[in-house]
Amino acid sequence: MPNVTAPAGGSMTQTHAWARLGADLLTYTRAAVALYIAAMAWREAPLPALHGIVILALVGWSTDLFDGPLARYSGTPPSRIGLLDMWVDLLLHWCTALALALAGWVPLWALAGWAAGFALTHHFHPTVTVRLGFAAPLAALPIGFTLLRDPPLAQLFLLWLGAVLLLRHRRLPELIAEFVAGLPAPARAFFDRVLPHWIGGQRGVG
């Protein structure tokens, strides 16, 4: 049974505790998968299987399709883990990249440099734009390697991406708009001109 609460404004809203619990469990699961990927690669270095890394990453990423909608449906305030959702996403991207580096697919020095660049940039500009900008290339790594090295797995990956685009067709434009909003004014003005309006183009430059 949903709970009914009356906020300060006086209108009645329903809350669904089970949805908040489900969202939190999915987020915790994503964090656990991320740490397991890194631990597995460390244990099996230098020869962890590419398909094992990618399939586990897909499992982790799949949890991200549902925790946000469940959290919003719950009608409850954000939980502690809910507030860390983007950082859990970053943990999965970085752990996957680390696993690929330990497997020899990515130079460790390059990943270390990328991490240092992220830490320094985020220290001075702690924005969603910086977090998304540094995470996007990491997210592309397993996609690129499966296309090059494991075509059957790449087909599965592309099917999964298609499903993501279908299921998150509303959230994706929001993420792009959030990324663009944190760019310097000249870059923001460029994207405002070239992006379609449904993503966030022509918002004006502030």
C-alpha positions in Angstrom: 0.0 0.0 0.0 1.4 3.4 -0.9 1.7 6.0 1.8 -0.2 9.3 1.4 1.5 12.5 2.7 0.5 16.1 2.8 3.4 18.4 2.1 3.6 22.0 3.3 1.5 23.2 0.3 -1.4 21.1 1.5 -1.8 18.8 -1.6 -1.8 15.1 -1.1 1.0 13.0 -2.6 1.5 9.3 -2.7 4.8 7.7 -1.8 6.0 4.2 -2.6 8.6 3.0 -0.2 9.1 -0.2 -2.2 10.2 1.8 -5.3 12.8 3.8 -3.2 14.1 0.5 -1.8 14.3 -1.0 -5.3 16.1 2.1 -6.7 18.6 2.0 -3.9 19.2 -1.7 -4.3 19.9 -1.2 -8.0 22.4 1.6 -7.3 24.2 -0.5 -4.6 24.3 -3.4 -7.1 25.9 -1.1 -9.7 28.6 -0.1 -7.2 29.2 -3.7 -6.3 29.5 -4.7 -9.9 32.0 -1.9 -10.5 34.2 -3.0 -7.6 33.9 -6.7 -8.7 35.0 -5.8 -12.2 38.2 -4.1 -10.9 38.9 -6.9 -8.4 38.4 -9.6 -11.1 40.7 -7.8 -13.4 43.3 -7.3 -10.7 43.2 -11.0 -9.7 43.4 -12.3 -13.3 45.8 -9.6 -14.7 47.3 -9.6 -17.2 44.7 -11.9 -18.9 41.1 -11.1 -17.9 38.7 -12.0 -20.7 37.4 -9.0 -22.6 33.9 -10.5 -22.8 33.8 -11.0 -19.1 34.6 -7.3 -18.5 32.1 -6.1 -21.0 29.3 -8.4 -19.9 29.7 -7.3 -16.3 29.8 -3.7 -17.4 26.6 -4.2 -19.3 25.0 -5.7 -16.2 26.1 -2.7 -14.2 24.9 -0.2 -16.8 21.6 -1.9 -17.1 20.8 -1.1 -13.4 21.1 2.6 -14.3 18.1 2.2 -16.6 15.7 1.6 -13.8 17.0 3.1 -10.5 16.3 6.7 -11.6 12.7 6.0 -12.8 12.0 4.0 -9.7 13.4 6.8 -7.4 11.2 9.4 -9.1 8.1 7.1 -9.0 8.7 6.6 -5.3 7.8 10.2 -4.5 10.3 10.1 -1.6 13.2 12.4 -0.8 16.6 11.3 -2.3 18.4 8.7 -0.2 22.1 8.8 0.7 23.0 6.4 -2.1 20.5 8.2 -4.5 22.4 11.4 -4.0 25.6 9.6 -5.1 24.0 8.1 -8.2 26.3 10.0 -10.7 29.4 9.1 -8.6 28.3 5.4 -8.7 28.1 5.7 -12.5 31.6 7.2 -12.6 32.8 4.4 -10.4 31.6 1.8 -12.9 33.2 3.7 -15.8 36.5 4.0 -14.0 36.6 0.4 -12.8 35.8 -0.9 -16.3 38.5 1.3 -17.7 40.9 0.0 -15.0 40.0 -3.6 -15.9 40.7 -2.9 -19.6 44.1 -1.4 -18.6 45.0 -4.3 -16.4 44.1 -6.6 -19.3 46.6 -4.7 -21.5 43.9 -3.1 -23.7 44.6 0.5 -22.4 48.0 1.8 -21.3 48.0 2.3 -17.6 49.9 5.5 -17.9 47.2 6.9 -20.1 44.5 6.0 -17.7 46.5 7.4 -14.8 47.0 10.7 -16.7 43.2 10.8 -17.5 42.5 10.3 -13.8 44.9 13.1 -12.8 43.4 15.4 -15.4 39.9 14.7 -14.1 40.9 15.2 -10.4 42.6 18.5 -11.2 39.8 19.8 -13.4 37.0 18.7 -11.1 38.8 20.4 -8.2 38.6 23.8 -9.9 35.3 23.2 -11.8 33.2 20.6 -9.9 30.4 20.5 -12.5 28.3 17.9 -14.2 29.9 19.0 -17.5 33.4 18.0 -16.2 32.1 14.7 -14.8 30.3 13.7 -18.0 33.1 15.0 -20.2 35.7 12.8 -18.6 33.3 9.8 -18.3 32.2 9.7 -21.9 35.5 8.4 -23.4 35.7 5.8 -20.7 32.2 4.6 -21.5 33.3 4.4 -25.2 36.3 2.1 -24.4 34.4 -1.2 -24.1 32.3 -0.4 -27.0 35.3 0.2 -29.2 37.2 -2.8 -28.2 34.3 -5.2 -28.7 33.8 -3.8 -32.2 37.4 -4.5 -33.0 38.0 -7.8 -31.1 34.7 -9.6 -30.5 32.1 -9.0 -33.3 29.4 -11.3 -31.7 29.7 -9.5 -28.4 29.7 -6.2 -30.3 26.3 -7.1 -31.8 24.9 -7.7 -28.3 26.4 -4.4 -27.2 24.8 -2.5 -30.0 21.4 -4.2 -29.4 21.8 -3.1 -25.7 22.6 0.4 -26.8 19.6 0.5 -29.0 17.4 -0.6 -26.1 19.0 2.1 -23.9 18.2 4.8 -26.4 14.7 3.6 -26.7 14.1 3.4 -22.9 15.9 6.6 -22.0 14.9 8.7 -25.0 13.8 11.4 -22.6 16.7 11.3 -20.2 19.4 11.4 -22.9 18.5 14.9 -24.1 18.5 16.1 -20.5 22.0 14.8 -20.0 23.2 16.5 -23.1 21.6 19.8 -22.1 23.2 19.5 -18.6 26.6 18.9 -20.2 26.2 21.9 -22.6 25.0 24.2 -19.8 28.3 23.9 -18.0 30.5 24.7 -21.0 32.2 28.1 -21.5 30.0 30.7 -23.2 31.5 30.4 -26.7 31.1 26.6 -26.8 27.7 26.8 -25.3 26.6 29.3 -28.0 27.9 26.9 -30.7 26.0 24.0 -29.3 22.9 26.2 -28.9 23.0 26.8 -32.6 23.7 23.2 -33.8 21.7 21.1 -31.4 18.1 20.4 -32.2 15.6 22.2 -29.9 14.4 18.9 -28.3 18.0 18.4 -26.9 18.3 21.9 -25.7 19.5 24.1 -28.6 18.6 27.7 -28.8 18.4 28.2 -25.1 20.4 31.4 -25.3 23.8 32.1 -23.8 23.9 33.4 -20.2 
